[in-house]
Amino acid sequence: MQKRDQSKIGGSAIGVAAPAPKRGRPFGSTSSNNALVSNELTAPSALLGPSLQVHSSFADQNNKRIVLALQSGLKSELTWALNTLSLLSFKEKDDVHVRKDATPLAKISGLLDALLQVIDDWRDIAVPKELAKVPRARLLGSNSVVTGFGNEFDALNANDVTQRQVTGSGSSASEMTVAKVTNNVRPSWLDEDGLFNLDDEGRAEKQLCAVAASNIIRNFSFMPENEVFMAQHRHCLESMFQCIEDHTTEDEELVTNALETVVNLGPLLDLRIFRSSKPSYIKITEKSAVQTILRMLGSPIKAWHCAAAELIGRLIINPDNEPYILPFFPQIHKRLVDLLTLPTMDAQAAAVGALYNLTEVNMDCRLKLASERWAIDRLLKVIKAPHPVPEVCRKAGLILESLVSEPQNRVLLLAYENAFAEILFSDGRYSDTFARILYELTSRPNNKVATARGIWGMYS
C-alpha cells in the first residue's frame, strides 16, 4: 500500500491542523466575500472533529470560484477549494441530522466533475508507465512552467527565472525556459506524462489532494439531496469502482472513501448504468463491478469486507441487479458464512444483513445456504452469544425461518430441532420465530418426528 506523509502538504483537507487566524483565502484574492468567517469558535472537547460556523450565503457566493479553483490545477487554488468543501461537508459523528449549512452537491453545477478530475489526475500519474494507457492530449497549462506542486520552482535556478522575466510571458518564453532546463539539468520528473511534470514531493501532494477530494465526495454521499444525482452519475461510479479495483496498489484511505461512497449509494445503484448511453470515462462492466466487490469481500481488512458485505445486501434489493450478482452467490455465501465466525461484531452484523436480503429474494440462495456445512451452526451462535444488537439476532432467526420454508431444506434442519427448541423456551424475544420454525418442521406428515411434535404441543 502506498503511504502518505501528512506533514508534506500544509493545506491538506484531511486531518486536524492547528487553527490559523484566517482560512481559505487563495493567493491573489482581493474580494472580501471570498474569505471564511475569521472569528472561529473553539470546538467543544466532546466533539471528535473540528467545528466551524460558516455563513449560509458563503457557498452561494463562491460556487463558481470553488469549481474554477478545482479545475485550475494550481496547488494554492486546490488547497483552498478542498479545505472549503471539507468544512462545508463536515458532519459531526453524533449528529443525527445533516448539517443545516451543508451544501447539496446537485445544486453546484460542475462540482462533482471537478472533484472527480482531481482524482483522475492522480490516477493518471499513479499508474506505472508500462501499465498505463496511451497518454491523452492535454493542452491546459501547457505554457505554465511552475504550478506550485513539489519542488518545481527549486529546479529552476535564478538565471532561468530572470531570463523568463526579461524575455516576457507567453509560449516562447516558456519554451526557452524549458529548453534551458532540459539541456542543463534534465530532472527525472520531466519524463512523466500528464498535464504537469511532478517530482516525488509533487506526486505526494497530488495524492493527498485526491484523497481529500474522495473524502469530500464521501461526505456528500451521506446527504439525501445528493443520492439520486450521484447514483445516476456514471463518471462518479466508474471512478469509485476503479479506485476500489486497484486496492492493492492504491492509497488505503482513497479506497475506503470510494467504497463507503458506493455503499451509501447502494440502494439506488443500478449496475446497468455501466452499459447505458451516458458518456463513459472508464470501461467497467456489470460483471467486473461485482467481481471488484467480491475481491473486497475477501479482504482481511475489517472496514473493507464489512462494507463489501453491506453493499451486496443493498444491491440485491434491486431486482435489476440480480442477474449480475446471483451467478457469484456460491462464492458470496461461503465468505459471508466465514465472516460469521469472526470475533468482530461489525463483520457478523454485515454478514447477517447480506444473507437476510439474499435469502429473501431468491429461492436458490436459500437452498445453497442451507446446504453449506457450517451455516446453520454459525447463525445459531450469533443468536445464542447473543449479538449486542438485537436486530442482528432477529434477522438471523428470520434467515433460519426462510430456509425452513423450502421443503428441500427441512431434512437438513431437522438435525437442529433441539437447538431450536432450546432458544424457543430460553429467549422470549425470538420465541415466535422459532415457534414458526418448529411448526414448519413438525407439521409435515413425512417428517415423523414425535419429539418435535411433543415440544410444539407443550408450547401451544
C-alpha positions in Angstrom: 0.0 0.0 0.0 1.2 3.5 -0.7 1.6 5.5 2.5 1.2 9.2 2.8 3.2 11.7 4.9 0.6 14.1 6.4 3.3 16.7 7.0 4.1 17.1 3.4 1.2 19.3 2.5 0.3 22.0 4.8 -3.1 22.7 3.3 -4.4 19.2 3.3 -8.1 18.9 3.7 -7.9 15.8 5.8 -6.8 15.6 9.3 -6.9 18.2 12.0 -4.5 21.1 11.6 -3.6 23.9 14.1 -6.2 26.7 13.7 -4.9 29.7 11.7 -6.1 33.3 12.2 -7.6 33.3 8.7 -8.7 30.4 6.5 -9.4 29.8 2.9 -8.1 32.9 1.0 -6.4 31.8 -2.2 -3.4 33.7 -3.3 -4.3 36.8 -5.4 -7.8 37.2 -3.9 -9.0 40.7 -3.5 -12.7 40.2 -2.7 -13.8 40.4 1.0 -16.6 37.9 0.3 -14.1 35.1 -0.6 -12.9 34.6 3.0 -14.5 32.4 5.6 -15.5 33.9 8.9 -12.3 34.8 10.7 -13.7 34.6 14.2 -13.9 30.9 14.6 -15.3 29.2 17.6 -13.3 26.8 19.6 -14.6 23.2 19.2 -16.0 21.7 22.4 -13.9 18.9 23.9 -16.8 16.5 23.5 -16.7 16.7 19.7 -14.4 14.4 17.7 -13.7 16.8 14.8 -13.4 20.4 14.0 -16.4 22.7 14.3 -16.7 25.9 12.3 -19.6 28.3 11.8 -20.0 29.1 8.1 -22.2 31.9 6.9 -25.2 30.4 5.0 -24.5 32.6 1.9 -20.9 31.6 1.6 -21.4 28.6 -0.7 -23.9 30.5 -2.9 -21.4 33.4 -3.4 -18.4 31.1 -4.1 -19.8 28.2 -6.0 -18.3 29.2 -9.3 -15.0 30.1 -7.7 -14.7 26.7 -6.0 -15.3 24.9 -9.3 -12.8 27.0 -11.1 -10.2 26.6 -8.3 -10.6 22.8 -8.6 -10.2 22.9 -12.4 -7.1 25.2 -12.3 -4.7 22.5 -11.2 -2.7 25.0 -9.1 -1.7 24.0 -5.6 -2.9 27.1 -3.8 -6.3 27.1 -5.5 -6.8 23.4 -5.0 -5.9 23.6 -1.3 -8.3 26.5 -0.7 -11.2 24.7 -2.6 -10.6 21.3 -0.9 -10.4 22.9 2.6 -13.6 24.9 1.9 -15.5 21.9 0.7 -14.3 19.8 3.6 -15.7 22.3 6.0 -18.9 22.7 4.2 -19.5 19.0 4.0 -18.3 18.1 7.5 -20.7 16.3 9.8 -20.3 15.6 13.5 -20.2 11.9 14.4 -23.1 12.1 16.9 -25.2 14.5 14.8 -28.3 12.5 13.6 -29.4 15.1 11.1 -27.5 16.5 8.2 -25.9 19.9 9.0 -28.2 22.8 8.1 -25.4 24.6 6.4 -24.3 21.6 4.3 -24.3 22.3 0.6 -26.1 19.8 -1.7 -23.8 18.7 -4.4 -26.6 18.7 -7.0 -27.1 22.4 -6.6 -23.5 23.3 -7.7 -23.1 22.9 -11.4 -19.9 21.1 -12.4 -18.6 20.5 -8.9 -18.8 16.7 -8.9 -16.9 16.5 -12.2 -14.3 18.9 -10.9 -13.7 16.7 -7.8 -13.5 13.6 -10.0 -10.9 15.3 -12.2 -8.7 15.8 -9.1 -8.9 12.0 -8.5 -8.4 11.2 -12.2 -5.3 13.5 -12.4 -3.7 11.5 -9.5 -4.7 8.2 -11.1 -3.0 9.2 -14.4 0.4 9.6 -12.7 -0.1 6.8 -10.1 -0.3 4.0 -12.7 3.2 2.7 -13.8 4.3 3.7 -17.2 4.4 0.2 -18.6 0.8 -0.4 -17.4 -0.6 3.0 -18.3 -2.8 3.7 -21.3 -1.8 5.9 -24.1 -1.5 9.5 -22.7 -4.2 11.9 -23.6 -3.6 15.2 -25.4 -3.7 17.8 -22.7 -3.3 21.5 -23.5 -4.4 23.2 -20.3 -1.4 24.7 -18.6 1.0 23.9 -21.4 2.5 27.4 -21.0 2.9 27.0 -17.3 6.4 26.3 -16.0 5.7 26.3 -12.3 2.4 25.1 -10.9 3.2 25.2 -7.1 3.3 21.4 -6.6 6.5 19.8 -5.3 10.0 21.3 -5.8 9.4 22.5 -9.4 10.4 26.0 -8.6 13.7 24.9 -7.0 14.6 23.1 -10.2 14.7 26.5 -12.0 17.8 28.5 -10.9 17.8 32.2 -10.6 19.1 32.8 -14.1 16.1 30.9 -15.6 13.7 33.0 -13.6 15.5 36.2 -14.6 15.5 35.1 -18.2 11.8 34.4 -18.1 11.1 37.8 -16.6 13.3 39.7 -19.2 12.0 37.7 -22.2 8.4 38.1 -21.2 5.5 35.7 -20.7 3.9 33.5 -23.3 4.7 30.3 -25.1 8.0 31.5 -26.5 9.3 32.4 -23.0 8.1 29.1 -21.6 9.7 27.1 -24.4 13.1 28.9 -23.9 13.0 28.2 -20.1 12.0 24.5 -20.6 14.7 24.1 -23.2 17.3 25.6 -20.9 16.3 23.3 -18.0 16.3 20.3 -20.4 19.7 21.0 -21.7 21.4 21.6 -18.4 19.7 19.5 -15.7 17.1 17.1 -17.2 15.3 16.3 -13.9 13.6 12.9 -13.7 10.2 14.5 -13.4 10.4 15.7 -16.9 9.9 12.1 -18.1 6.5 11.9 -16.5 3.4 12.1 -18.7 0.4 14.3 -17.9 -0.6 17.9 -17.5 2.3 19.0 -15.2 5.6 17.2 -14.6 6.0 16.4 -10.9 8.8 15.3 -8.7 8.3 12.9 -5.7 7.2 15.7 -3.5 4.6 16.9 -6.0 3.3 13.4 -6.5 2.8 13.0 -2.8 0.9 16.3 -2.7 -1.2 15.3 -5.7 -2.1 12.1 -3.8 -3.2 14.0 -0.8 -5.4 16.2 -3.0 -7.0 13.1 -4.5 -7.7 11.6 -1.0 -9.2 14.9 0.1 -11.4 15.0 -2.9 -12.6 11.4 -2.3 -13.3 12.3 1.3 -15.5 15.3 0.1 -17.4 13.0 -2.3 -17.9 10.5 0.5 -19.3 13.3 2.8 -21.6 14.4 0.0 -22.9 10.9 -0.5 -24.4 11.0 3.1 -26.7 13.9 2.1 -30.1 12.7 0.9 -30.3 15.6 -1.6 -27.3 14.1 -3.5 -28.1 10.4 -3.5 -30.1 10.3 -6.7 -27.8 12.6 -8.6 -24.7 10.7 -7.6 -26.2 7.2 -8.2 -27.0 8.2 -11.8 -23.6 9.8 -12.4 -21.7 7.3 -14.5 -18.3 9.0 -14.2 -18.6 9.1 -10.4 -19.4 5.4 -10.2 -16.7 4.4 -12.7 -14.0 6.4 -10.8 -15.1 4.9 -7.4 -15.1 1.4 -8.7 -11.7 1.9 -10.4 -10.2 3.1 -7.1 -11.7 0.0 -5.3 -10.4 -2.3 -8.1 -6.8 -1.1 -7.6 -7.0 -1.5 -3.8 -3.7 -3.5 -3.7 -1.7 -0.5 -5.1 -3.9 2.5 -4.3 -3.9 4.6 -1.2 -5.9 2.9 1.6 -7.9 6.0 2.6 -8.8 6.7 -1.0 -10.1 3.1 -1.4 -12.0 3.3 1.8 -13.7 6.6 0.9 -14.6 5.2 -2.6 -16.1 2.1 -1.1 -18.1 3.9 1.5 -19.4 6.2 -1.2 -20.7 3.3 -3.2 -22.2 1.7 -0.1 -24.1 4.9 0.6 -25.5 4.9 -2.9 -26.1 1.2 -2.9 -29.9 1.2 -2.5 -30.3 3.5 -5.6 -27.5 1.9 -7.7 -28.4 0.1 -10.9 -25.4 -1.8 -12.3 -26.9 -1.5 -15.8 -25.6 2.1 -15.8 -22.2 0.7 -16.9 -23.8 -0.1 -20.3 -26.1 2.8 -20.6 -25.9 5.5 -23.2 -24.3 8.0 -20.8 -20.7 9.1 -21.5 -18.2 6.7 -20.2 -14.7 7.6 -19.0 -13.5 4.2 -17.8 -14.5 0.9 -19.3 -16.3 -1.1 -16.5 -18.9 -3.7 -17.0 -21.5 -5.0 -14.6 -19.6 -8.3 -14.2 -16.3 -6.6 -13.4 -18.1 -4.3 -10.9 -19.4 -7.4 -9.0 -16.0 -9.0 -9.2 -14.4 -5.9 -7.7 -16.9 -6.1 -4.8 -16.0 -9.8 -4.3 -12.3 -9.0 -4.0 -13.1 -6.5 -1.3 -15.3 -9.1 0.4 -12.3 -11.4 0.6 -10.1 -8.7 2.0 -8.6 -9.2 5.5 -9.2 -5.5 6.3 -12.2 -5.2 8.5 -13.6 -1.9 7.1 -13.4 -3.3 3.5 -15.0 -6.7 3.9 -17.8 -5.3 6.2 -18.6 -2.6 3.6 -18.5 -5.1 0.8 -20.9 -7.3 2.6 -23.3 -4.4 3.3 -23.0 -3.3 -0.3 -24.0 -6.8 -1.6 -27.0 -6.8 0.7 -28.1 -3.4 -0.7 -27.5 -4.1 -4.3 -29.6 -7.3 -4.3 -32.7 -5.4 -3.2 -32.9 -4.0 -6.8 -34.3 -6.8 -9.0 -32.4 -5.4 -12.0 -29.1 -6.3 -10.2 -29.9 -9.9 -9.5 -28.7 -11.3 -12.9 -25.2 -9.9 -12.2 -24.9 -10.9 -8.5 -26.6 -14.3 -8.3 -24.1 -16.2 -10.5 -21.5 -15.3 -7.9 -23.6 -16.5 -4.9 -21.6 -19.7 -4.3 -18.5 -17.5 -3.6 -20.5 -14.9 -1.8 -22.3 -17.1 0.7 -19.2 -19.1 1.7 -17.4 -15.8 2.5 -20.4 -14.4 4.4 -20.6 -17.6 6.5 -16.9 -17.2 7.3 -17.5 -13.7 8.4 -20.0 -15.0 11.0 -17.1 -16.7 12.8 -15.0 -13.5 13.2 -14.9 -12.0 16.7 -15.7 -8.6 15.4 -19.4 -7.7 15.8 -19.4 -5.4 12.7 -18.5 -8.3 10.5 -21.2 -10.5 11.9 -23.8 -7.8 11.5 -22.8 -7.1 7.9 -22.8 -10.8 7.0 -26.2 -11.4 8.6 -27.7 -8.4 6.9 -26.4 -9.5 3.5 -27.6 -13.1 4.0 -31.0 -11.9 5.1 -31.6 -9.9 1.9 -30.2 -12.7 -0.3 -32.4 -15.4 1.1 -35.5 -13.2 1.0 -35.2 -12.5 -2.7 -34.2 -15.9 -4.2 -35.1 -19.5 -3.6 -31.8 -20.8 -5.0 -29.9 -18.8 -2.4 -32.0 -20.4 0.4 -31.2 -23.9 -0.9 -27.5 -23.3 -1.3 -27.1 -21.6 2.1 -28.9 -24.5 3.9 -26.6 -27.0 2.3 -23.5 -25.0 3.5 -21.8 -27.1 6.2 -21.4 -24.5 9.0 -24.1 -22.0 8.0 -26.8 -23.1 10.5 -24.4 -23.6 13.4 -23.0 -20.1 13.0 -26.3 -18.4 12.6 -27.4 -20.1 15.9 -24.2 -19.0 17.6 -25.0 -15.4 16.6 -28.3 -15.7 18.4 -27.0 -17.7 21.4 -24.0 -15.4 22.1 -26.0 -13.2 21.8 -25.0 -10.4 19.4 -25.2 -7.0 21.2 -27.6 -5.6 18.6 -31.0 -7.4 18.9 -31.9 -6.6 15.3 -29.0 -8.8 14.1 -30.2 -11.7 16.2 -33.8 -11.2 14.9 -32.5 -11.3 11.3 -30.5 -14.4 12.0 -33.7 -16.1 13.2 -35.6 -14.9 10.1 -32.9 -16.3 7.9 -33.5 -19.7 9.5 -37.2 -19.3 9.0 -36.7 -18.6 5.3 -34.5 -21.7 5.0 -37.1 -23.9 6.6 -39.8 -22.6 4.3 -38.3 -24.6 1.4 -39.4 -28.3 1.6 -36.0 -29.4 0.4 -34.3 -27.9 3.4 -36.4 -29.4 6.1 -34.5 -32.7 6.3 -31.2 -30.7 6.8 -32.8 -28.5 9.5 -34.3 -31.4 11.5 -30.9 -32.1 12.9 -31.1 -28.8 14.8 -34.6 -29.2 16.3 -33.2 -29.4 19.8 -31.3 -26.2 19.4 -34.4 -24.5 18.0 -36.5 -25.7 20.9 -33.8 -24.5 23.4 -34.0 -21.0 22.0 -37.8 -21.2 21.9 -38.0 -21.7 25.7 -35.0 -19.7 26.8 -35.4 -16.4 24.9 -38.8 -14.8 24.7 -37.7 -12.2 22.2 -37.3 -14.8 19.4 -39.8 -17.4 20.6 -42.3 -16.5 17.9 -39.8 -17.0 15.1 -38.6 -20.4 16.4 -42.1 -21.5 17.1 -42.9 -21.0 13.5 -39.7 -22.8 12.5 -40.6 -25.9 14.6 -44.2 -25.7 13.3 -42.9 -26.0 9.7 -40.6 -28.9 10.7 -43.3 -30.9 12.5 -46.4 -30.1 10.5 -45.5 -32.3 7.6 -46.6 -36.0 7.7 -43.3 -37.2 6.1 -41.1 -35.8 8.9 -42.1 -38.4 11.5 -40.5 -36.5 14.4 -42.5 -37.3 17.5 -40.2 -35.3 19.8 -40.7 -32.1 17.9 -44.5 -32.6 17.8 -44.5 -33.0 21.6 -42.4 -29.8 22.1 -44.8 -27.9 19.9 -47.8 -29.3 21.8 -46.3 -28.1 25.1 -45.7 -24.7 23.8 -49.2 -24.3 22.3 
